Amino acid sequence: MTKLDQIKAAESRLLLSTYERNPILFVGGEGVHLIDENGTQYLDLLSGIGVNALGYSNPVIEQAIARQSRALIHTSNLFYHEGQAELALRLTERTGLDRCFFANTGTEAWEGALKLARAYAGLRRSEGANIGTKFLALEHSFHGRTFGSVSTTHKAKYREPFGPVVPGVDFVGFNDVADLRDKFSKEVCAILVEAIQGEGGIRPLSQEFFAEARALASSTGALLIVDEIQAGMGRTGKWCAYQHYGIQPDVTTLAKPLAGGIPLGAMLCTEEVARSIHAGMHGTTFGGGPLACAVAITLIDHIEQQHLLEHATEVGDYFQKRLRELARRHDSIVDVRGKGLMLAAELDSADLAKLTVAEMLKRRILINCTSDTVLRFLPPYIVEREHVNQAIDGLDAIFTEHAAAHSALPATGGH
Ligand SMILES: *Cc1c(COP(=O)(O)O)cnc(C)c1O
């Protein structure tokens, strides 16, 4: 029995079966590559679902972890430490928002945003405003797995087994301005969007839809809350994806790459909205601990010193251009979309998408498939053109083989 087989057998006895893992045992990583138990390298175009912004074994991250772990790992939020204000300053400057709450994960940051919206609506009602408690979320949305987050997540498979979920959430057709206008009313306390949907298939909001959401929310004092957990922190070439649209939210959430692989989430809001939160109303034991904050500060400074936003834009544009060329040669690619290093190629069949991920894995390239038919690329920000070329060559070979195999099949009749 290999070590992987032993682990598989143990997990199948001991863990809840929440994941369908790929049969690989990773033991290390270097730059944009992961390394398995046999020393085989894999080009990682997924970066732990958008987390490992600086790739693997980055000495700057390692040193920050070592330094802070020798000084202080945890204090609780009952005391001060040096990291939170320093990190909050960096995040408020880069998001255009005023105040920050630190959590541990994406879903927990999002829960904070939902609670804040309800608290703010309550404050406004106490001041005489006519505003309700409903949320408008979007078709294909993904905001996490805890109860509030999953209640605002569109996919029925994630929500329905756990019903009744949190009430008061209505879903609006994706980029459907008429549906948004129709469903918006004074009952709504917040409109919830991802500027570029991640899990839902790398779907960017249209300028028109996003602008209408901003205008409607402002017309009643409802909040526009933008989930930047996957798209934010530089992945799209700007600190936040909403900055590509020139639209400013009232609240945003960050997580995945925020602390270079150490769990950390953040919820940011305006001074006006922050009025609704007082000591004791919300909190967390671990959130914004010294270790995670120190690493996040280091990560932000490193991204800036190394001009990684510009790099993400440059390599991302190149990657997208290569995918578009590929789409012109292969009919099975029906759409290419995304921004910076958050990219997708949508295929015409779920089976082919699944097959492509498996075939890329055989070529030692990691990508994934989301929303059934969408190949998703979330490489580390340090990815180079040569890695893009390797991925494009792999995809080209797979689609060419697939097309050849299909045209060789005898006609099955029917059309
Ligand atoms: C991943 C993700 C979440 C949830 O984050 P977790 O850290 O997995 O809880 C929420 N929103 C978006 C847009 C995400 O991509």
The ligand as an ORCA input file, in Angstrom:
! r2SCAN-3c Opt
* xyz 0 1
  C     -14.518     31.202     -1.328
  C     -15.556     32.272     -1.295
  C     -16.307     32.516     -0.143
  C     -16.184     31.674      1.104
  O     -14.910     31.725      1.651
  P     -14.432     30.575      2.687
  O     -13.101     31.055      3.167
  O     -14.381     29.300      1.926
  O     -15.454     30.539      3.775
  C     -17.214     33.555     -0.183
  N     -17.366     34.320     -1.272
  C     -16.652     34.126     -2.397
  C     -16.848     35.021     -3.569
  C     -15.727     33.083     -2.450
  O     -15.055     32.845     -3.573
*
